[in-house]
Amino acid sequence: MRRIIFLIMFLTPLCFADYSSHDDVKSFIKEMHQKHDFDQNYLISIFSSANKQQKIIDLMNRPAEKTFSWDKYRKRLVSPMRIENGQKFLSKYMTDFVAAEKEFGVPKEIIASIIGIESSYGSLKGSTRVIDSLATLSFDYPRRSKFFKIQLENFLLLSREENFDPLKLNGSYAGAMGYGQFLPDSYRRLAIDFDDDGVRDIINNPVDAIGSVANYLKRNGWQKDANIAVEANLVDKQNPISTIWKMKKNEYLELKPKNQVEFDDLNSETYLQVSVSDNSYWIGGKNLKVLSRYNKSSFYIIAVFLLSKELAFTINEV
């Protein structure tokens, strides 16, 4: 028993090692100093406090989109409670939603749906320190280390620009922050000060978050007044399809719309084919493709669309 206790005591610190002693981190610190004039001692102190979190790696290896069936995923994200809370969120900030829709051309129910799915309208913004998430994924997750080093770089720049304490910001296990769960590079490029108070705060300010989500979609090509997606059937029922993120011309589609009028309203020259299960298929226009810029998961984009339809219904009922 004492040997087991000794091994636990010996191995535990290795799980939360001082990142400042890693060779890769030393190189990263040097690069941040040369490229962005960061004080190296300051960065050493930051990484000395950063902890490796094995749970982050485990979650990255089994996201909900891969472990849940479509039916379970849909019921969890497009639930009566999320619809009800979305209605309340829309009602509370309706003036801001209307302003965002007018300025960016993105429907208020789409903005609300994304915030609802990303953070449950701000009630679940993540409890993992962003520095721990990004350090773990940058230096202990080789499969996507290049991507997350870019996020880590942007996180440190964001903290300096916005006067954040990088050791106190919390977010998702992937380092996303705030109501709309923006990664650091998106925060720097696309977050806006929508209430004109001089601060662009999408972590604690729902108004800035509403404008920033709309700006995100607009900057990624959102088309005003275009439909988003329609349900479809397989052309050849013997050959189910998988989602491929390449848009196709109409004549090359392997799906046919259930409603031709709704399909015509997509107002798109090319189309995205989406499969969420063996009996649930969708054809999307450019706006569905834009939603995939937020999260490239067929489950995610269709859940956002379905929740938005529920919220649009409640808006129209008011």
N, C-alpha and C positions, 0 to 999 in steps of 0.2 A: 504493500500500500504506500509506504514512504517513497518507493521508487517512482510510483505513478504520480504522486504529488510533486516530486522533484521535477519529473519530466514536464508536467503541466506548467510549473513555475518557470522552467527553462524555456519552454516553447512559446508561452504567451507573449512575451515582449517582442518576439519575432513577427507576430501578427500585426503589431502596432509599432513597427520600427520607425526610427527617426529618418524621415525621408531626406533630410539635408545631407546625410552621409552616403546616399546612393550616387554612383558615378553618373548615371543618366541625369539625375537632378542637378548635380554640380555643373554639368554641361548646359542644362537648361537655364540655370541661374546666370551663368556666364553669357549666354546668348541674350537673355532678357536685359542684362546690363549693357551689352554692346548695342543691341537693337533699339532699346527703349529707355536707356539711361536709368534703369532701376538700381538702387543701392543694393549691393550684393549682401551686405550684412542684414539688411531688412528682409530680403528673400530667404536667407538662411534661417532667420528667426521664424518666418512663416512656415517653412517646410519642416522645421524642428517640431512644430506643433501639429503638423498634419499626420493623420493616422491611416494606415492601410485598413480597409474594411472588407473582409472576405465576403460578407453578405452582399456587397455591391456587385462583386464579380458573379456571385451565384444568381442574383436577380437579372443581370445582363444576359446570362446564359439561358434563362427561362422566363422571358417576358410573358405577360398575360396573353398576348396575341398567339403565342405558340403553345401555351398550356391549356387554354380554355377552348371549348367548342364555340362556334359562332353563336349558337343559341344561348349558351351561358354568358358569353361576353355581351351580347345584345341586351339580355335581361338585366345584367348588372349595370350597364351604362345608360340604357334608355329605360330606366325604371320609373315607376309612378312618383317616387320621392324626388328623383332628379328633375322630372318634368315640373312637379309642383314647386320645387326650390328655384327652378329656372324662371317660372312665371313670377315669383316674388322678386327675384333679382332684376328681371326686366322691368317690372313695375316700379321698383325703387329707383332705378337709374334710366328710366325711359327717355328723359330729356337728352341724356348723353348718348344713348343708343341711336336716337333719331338724328342727332348731330353727326355721329360717326357714319351712319348710313348715307346721309346727305353728302358728306365730304369725300368718302371713299367708295361709295357705291356698293358696299357689302351689306347684305340684309342683317338687320339687328338680331334675328333668330340664329343666324350662322355664327355671329360673334358670341352670342350668349351660349350657344351649344358648345363651342370650343372651350370657353372658360368653364362651363359646367363639367365637361369630360376631363379637362386637364387638372382642375383643382377643386371640383365640386363647389364652384362659385366662390372660391377663395377660402373655403373652410379646411381644405387639405392641400397645402402648398408644399409639403415635404418637410421632414424633420432631420434630414441628414446634412451635416455641414458640407457646403459646396466644396470647400478646399479638400476635404477627405474624399469626396466622390471623384473629383477631377484628378487628384494626385494618384489615387488608386487606379483609375482607368488609364491614366497617362503612363504610369510606370510599372503596373502589375497586370495589365490586360493587353498583351501584345497584339491581339487580333484587331484592335481599334485604337491603338496607342497614338498613331499619327493624328487621327481626328481629335482625340481628347487633349492632346498637347496644344492643339490650336485653341480649343475651348479654355484650357488652363491659361494660356497666354492672354486671351481676351478677358478672362475673369480678373486677372491681375490688373490689366489695363482699365477695365470697367471700375474696379474698386478704387483705383487712383483717380479716375475721372469724376466719379460720383461721390467720392469721399466715404466709401463703404469700408467697414472693417472686414477684411477677407476671412477672418477667423470666426466671425459671428453670423455670417449669412447662411441660412438653411435653404434646402431645396430638395429635389428628387434624387434618387440614387444615381441618376445620370448627370446631375449638376444643373438641371433646369430649375428656373426660379419664378416665383410669383403666380398671380392669377392665371396667366396664360402659359406658364411654364416655358419661358424663353431660355434657350441656352445662351451663354455669355456673348457669342458673336452676334446672335440675333438681337439680344438686348442692346448692344452697342450700335448696331446698324439701323434697327427698326423700331425700338421703343421711342415713344414720343411723350411730351408734356401736353396732354390733351386738355387739362383744366387750367393751363396758363398760370400755374403757381410758381414757375421757375424751376421746378424739379420734375424729372421724368422718373416716376416711381411706380413700376409695375408690380412691386412686391407687396406694398401696403395700400396703394391707391387704386381702387377699382375703376375710376374714371380714366386714368392714364392707361390702365390695362385694356379697357374697351377700345380706346383710340388706337392703341398699339397693335392689338390683334387685327383690327380693320386695316391698319397701315401695312402690316405684315402680308395680308392676303392681297391687297391692292398692288404692292410692290412686286409680288410674285405673279401678277398677271390676271387678277380677278376681273371678270367681265360683268359690268353692271346689267341687271335685268335679264341675264341669261339663266335658263333652267340649269339644274345641276346633274341630275341622274334620273334614269327611269328603270323600272324593273324589266327584266328580259328573260327570254327562254333560249335554250340551246337550239341552234340550227340543226345540229346532228346530235341527238340524244345519246348516241353510242360513244361520243367522244367529248367528255367533260373537259373544260378548259381551266387553266390557272391564270391568276392575274399576272399580266406582264405590263410593266409601266411605260410601254410605248403606245402612243396614240395611233389608231388605224383609220383609214378612210372607210366610208360607209360600205363600199363594195367588198371590203375584206373582213368585215365583221363576222365572227362565228356565233354571234348572238342576234336575236331579233327582238325588237321592243314589244312589250305587251300592249303599249298604248302609242300609236303612231303620232297622235297630236302632241303628246308630251315629248316624244322623241324629236319632233320638228322644233319644239321650243328650246331644245338644247342649244340651238344656234351656234353650232360648231362645225368646222371643216373636217376635223378628225375626232376620234372617239376613244375613250378608255374602256376596256373590257374588264370587269371586276367579278371575281368569284369569291364568295364568302362561305359557301358550302356546296354540296352536290346538288342542291335544289334551290339555290338562291344566287341569281346572277343579275348584274346591273350593267347598263351602258351609261357612261358619263361623258359630259362635254368638258371643255377646257377648265371650267370651275372645279370639277371633281379632281382633275389633275392638280390644280392649285392647292386643294386641300391635302393632297399627298405630300406637298412640300413641308407641311407641318409634321406629318408622321406617315412614313411610307409603309402603312399596313392597310390591307383591304378591309379588315375588321374596323379599324379606326375611322377611315374616311366614310364608310357607310353608316357607322354608329353616329358620327357627327351629323350626317345628312338626315338620318331618321329622327334624331333628337330635335334637330332644327325644324322638321316638319311638325312635330308635336308642339313645339313652342310657338310656331307660326299659327297653329290652330288656336292656341290659347289667346294669342294676341288678337286674332280676328274675332274671338268670342267676346272680348272685353268691350 
